[in-house]
Amino acid sequence: MAKLVNIGFGNVVNVSKVFAVVNPDAAPIKRMIQSAREEGRVIDATQGRKTKAVIFLQENQLLLSALQPETIAKRMSAGAEDEIRGEENE
């Protein structure tokens, strides 16, 4: 079963499709976002707010979130810990 993590405002992402979660402030990341926008590879889940995290997905898509990368990472790792605990109890 796919593990989904909330990335803000009711939007979720499949953890198994996530390649990386990065801060969008670096110039190379900004260029990547612009290039991906032009190619139609951006999924904007910010609901009009400032982009605080860029999530790289396996299918060469970028997912923009208004949550901090640390928050998303904690939610992803919390889900992994729950999975491990569940396997130990079986």
ChimeraX attribute file (.defattr): number of C-alpha atoms within 10 A of each C-alpha:
attribute: neighborCount
match mode: 1-to-1
recipient: residues
	/A:1	3
	/A:2	9
	/A:3	14
	/A:4	16
	/A:5	19
	/A:6	15
	/A:7	25
	/A:8	17
	/A:9	12
	/A:10	8
	/A:11	13
	/A:12	13
	/A:13	18
	/A:14	13
	/A:15	17
	/A:16	11
	/A:17	15
	/A:18	17
	/A:19	13
	/A:20	13
	/A:21	20
	/A:22	17
	/A:23	15
	/A:24	21
	/A:25	12
	/A:26	9
	/A:27	9
	/A:28	10
	/A:29	14
	/A:30	14
	/A:31	12
	/A:32	14
	/A:33	20
	/A:34	14
	/A:35	13
	/A:36	16
	/A:37	15
	/A:38	10
	/A:39	10
	/A:40	11
	/A:41	16
	/A:42	21
	/A:43	15
	/A:44	16
	/A:45	19
	/A:46	19
	/A:47	13
	/A:48	9
	/A:49	11
	/A:50	11
	/A:51	19
	/A:52	16
	/A:53	23
	/A:54	26
	/A:55	24
	/A:56	18
	/A:57	18
	/A:58	12
	/A:59	10
	/A:60	10
	/A:61	18
	/A:62	24
	/A:63	21
	/A:64	24
	/A:65	27
	/A:66	19
	/A:67	20
	/A:68	18
	/A:69	20
	/A:70	13
	/A:71	13
	/A:72	19
	/A:73	16
	/A:74	11
	/A:75	16
	/A:76	20
	/A:77	14
	/A:78	13
	/A:79	16
	/A:80	14
	/A:81	12
	/A:82	11
	/A:83	12
	/A:84	11
	/A:85	11
	/A:86	10
	/A:87	9
	/A:88	8
	/A:89	6
	/A:90	5
